[in-house]
């Protein structure tokens, strides 16, 4: 029986819809499981969303007289395309150009090299929320960037990387998996606390397991300059806001005295 409740849209999951990890990383087996900590999120994609092309190609063998007597599957390319628009995100640049071709950091300068070195394979997960809060997750065990569209630098549009991923068969011969599941249930939630070390208050965040914390507005502190958020009290490791949250954490503000 037809049911309009089964008609849906696909919105990106809050915190980032597209995550990548090295091939061999433990993959989720449903739509609600927390991702392995090796996965990193690629931030915002454009409003065009994600397009999947998974159409078979076949050849027909005809007998004398024109009757089709045999149909042979000749190809079944499985690709996903999306446009990544966080052009200042090093993880995005490494995904598009290759890890070895992007070095440095934004504070000290990123260096990007464009060449014909073949891209490494990655595991890719695409998370979305459908009508009624239903979760859908696409898992690509082995994917490779095989095409990057034109990159436009203009006043009126965000710089974006129109990227096509070709899915390769896994050990079972499957190129991707799709999981659809109700969101209600026992998803764990964790608290992200911001220690401002005497600066202005920053509210705690409650984050579903596997989602990323949201970078808050910079705090202020008299006679000090804010120098970023750090994952440890010793202020040695800057916090990466694309990291999936899998436990209660405290993030620490770093300050530098004004000259």
N, C-alpha and C positions, 0 to 999 in steps of 0.2 A: 504494500500500500504506500502511496506517495505521502510524504510528510515534510512540510516546509521547515520543520525544526532541524532537519538534516542538511539544509542548505546553509553554507557557512562561508566565512571569509578567513583569511590567514594574516593575523597581525604579529609583528615581531614580539618575542618575549622581552619583558623589561630587563635591562641590564646587558642586552646584546643578543642578537639572534643567531649569529654565526660564530662557531668556536672551532679551533683547529689544534691538532696535536700530532706528534710524530707517529708514523705507522707503527703498530704494535702496542700502542696505548690501550688499556682496557676500555672497551666500548660499552655504553649503556644498552640495556636490553628492554627498556620501556621508556615512556615519555616523561616519567617523573623522577627517575633516579638521578642523584647528583653526579655530575661529570667528574671523571678522574682529574686530579689536580694538575696534570700535564696539559690539559686543554687551556687555551687562552682565547679570550673573546676579541673579535675584530671590530667592535664598536658599531656605529651607525651604518646602515645600508640606505640607499636612496629609496624614495617613496615608490619606485617601480617594483620593489620587493624582489622575490626570487622566482626565476623561471626554470622549469624542468622540461627538457626535451628527451623523451624516452621512446622514440618511435622506431619500430622495426622497418627494415627495407628488405624487399624480396624480389626475386625474379620468377616469372612464369614461363613454364615450358609448354609450348603449344604443339599440338599434333597437326598433321596435314589436314587441312580443312578449317583450322582456326580454333578448335576446342582446346581449353586449358587442361592439361593432364597432370601437371605437377607444379607446385609452388615451393620454392626453396628460399629459406631465410638466409640472406647474404650479409646482413649487418644489423646491429641493434645498439647504436650509440646512445649512451646515457650521459647527459650533460646537465649541469646547473649553471645558471648565469645570474649575477647580481652586481650591483655597483657599490663599492665601498667608498664612503665619503669622508672618513677621518684621515685626511691626507697628511696630517702631522703625527700620526700614530706609527711608531716604528714597527709594531707587530704587523700592521697593515702593509707597510712597505716591504717587509720581509716576505710576507705571504705572496705579494704580487711579483717581486723581483728575485726572490730567493734569499735565504738566510745569509749566505756568504757575500751577497752583493750589497748589503745594507749594514753599515757599521756606525759606531758612535751613538750619541744621544742628542736630544733636542737642546739641552743646556749647553753642551760643548760643540755641537755641530754634527749633523748626520751626513754621511757620505753614501751616495747611491751610485751603483754601477749598472749600466744596461749592457747586456751582452747575450750571446746565444747559448750560454751554459744551460743544460737541460734542468728543469725544475725537479726538485725532490717530491716524492709522493707524501701525502699527509692524510690523516684521518680527519674528517670534517663532520660536525654536527650542526644542524639547522633547527632551531627551536622556534615554534610559533604558538599563538593562542587563537583558537577558533571560537565560533559562536558558543555562548554559554560558558565560557572559560575552559572549554575542552582543550587539552594540550595535544599538539602534534609535533613529533620529532622525526627528522630525517637523519639517518646515520649513514655516512659514506666511509666505509672502512679504508678504501684506497682511492684517493683523488689527486689529480694533478692539474695545475694551472696550464691550460693549453692555448689560451687566447686572452689578450688584453686589448680592449678597444681604444679608440682615440681618447686622448686626455686633453681636455680643454681648460685653459686658464683664462677666465673672464670675470668681469665685475659682477655680472648678474647671476652666476651659478656657482655652486660648490664644486671644488676640484674633486673628481671622482675617478675610480679605477673600475671600469666595466670589465669584469673578470668572468671567464668561462672555465668551469671545472669539468674535466672528463673523468668519469667514474670507471675504475678498473675492477675486474672480478676479484672477489676474495677467494679463500680456499674452498668455499662452497659454490663458487660460480656466480654469486650474487653481486651486483654492482652498487646497490643501495638498499636500505631497509627503512620502512616507515612505521612509526608507532603512534597510535591515537588512544588517548586515555582521559577520563574525567580528572579534573584537577583536585577535587575534594579528596581528603584522606590524610595520610600521616606524613606529609612532607615536613621535614624538620625546619625550624626557623632559628636563626642565630642573631645575636645582637652585636652590632659594630659600634664600639665606643670610641669617641674622639677625645684624646687627652691634649688639651691646648696649653698645658704648662703655664697657667696663669693668664692666658689670653682670653678673648671673648668666648662665650660658651658656644658649642656646636652640638646639636641634638644627636642622640643615639639614632641608629637606623636598625630596623628589623628586616632581615634579608632571608628569603627562602634558600634552603640548602642548594648550593650549586650556582646561585645567582651572584652577581658582583655588587659591591657597595657602590653608591653614587658619590662622586667627588663633591663635597660641600663647598659653599662659598668660603673663601679664605678668612680665617679669624684675624683679629687685630690685637695688638699689645703695645702699650705705650713705650716709646723709645726703642722698639724692636721692629725688624723687618721679617715677615713670614717667608720661610725658605722651603716649604713643602711638608708633605706628610710622610712619616717613616713607620715601618712595620715593627721596629724594635726600640726600646727605651734608650738604647745607646746611640740611636740616630745614625746607624751605619748603612741601612738598606732602605732606599726610598720605596714607598708602598705603590704597588701597581694596581690601579683601580679596575683592571680587567680580570683580576684574579678571582676565581670562584670562592665563595665563602663557605667553609665546611665546618666551622666551629665559632664560638664566641671569640671575638678579637678586639684588641685595643690598638688604635692607630695614633701615633704621636706627632705633634707639631714640632717643627724645627724653627728656631729663631736665630737671628743675627742682630747683635746690638748695632744701633745706628751710629754712624761715625760722628 
